[in-house]
Amino acid sequence: MTPDQRARATVLNDRNAMLGSRRIVNEKAGELVGKWVAPARLLEDPDYERWHERLSPLPRIVAEGDDLFEPPASEQID
């Protein structure tokens, strides 16, 4: 999702549930770098029903975390 789409979705956060999106930063992700992702399972989870309407129309991708995010500094190999 774009930063604007994420901002509109996160207004639904409260102390009981948060969207939990992450920004794509790994250059291997190409055109997706700078966009935001959230687990697709949220669309099936009744606890996250308030996000279904906003997230359902967005494109879905299948990717491993390593393809979207940099590994933690402790796991990076120089």
N, C-alpha and C positions, 0 to 999 in steps of 0.2 A: 504494500500500500504506500501511497505517497505520504510525505509528512503531514499534509493537510487532512488526508483521510484518517491518519492515525490520531491527529488532534481531535477530530470529530468523534472518533470511537472512544478515546480515553476519557471523555467527559462522563461516560457511564461508569467509570471506576468509583468504588466506594471502599469503606473499610473492610467489607466482606469479600470483595472480588476485584481483581484488576486484570486488564487485558493481557499484560505481560508480553508485549511486542518487543522485538529486538531489531536494531538497525543492521542492515547488511553492509559489511565492511570489507569482505574478502574480494580482492581484485579478480579472482577466478569466477566470480558471479557475473562479471561483465556489466550489462545494462541494468542489472538489479542493484548494483552498489548505490547506497544512499537511500534506498527504499526500506520499508519496514515489513517484517513478517510476524505472524502469530501462528501458533499451531492450528492446523485445520480441524483438529479434534474438538476445538471450541464450538464448531458449528453443530456438533452432535451432542454436546454436553448441556443438559437442562439447567445446570447452575450458571451457564453463560448465555442463557436465552436472550437476555437483553442486547447482546451483541449480534445475534443472528441476522437481523434485518440489515445492519450496516456492513457486515462482513460477507454475507452470502454472495452479493454481486461481484465481489473482487476476484481477480484471477487467482488460481491455485497453482502451486508448483510442488514438485516432488524433489527434495534435495536433502543431502546430509548436512549436518551442522558444519562440518569441515569445509563444505563448499560455499557457505555463506558467511561464516565468522572466522576470525583469526583465533588460533588456539591460545589459551592462557599463557602468559609470559613464561611460566614455569615449565611449559611443555614445548616451547619453541626451540628449534634446533638451529644453531648458528652455523 
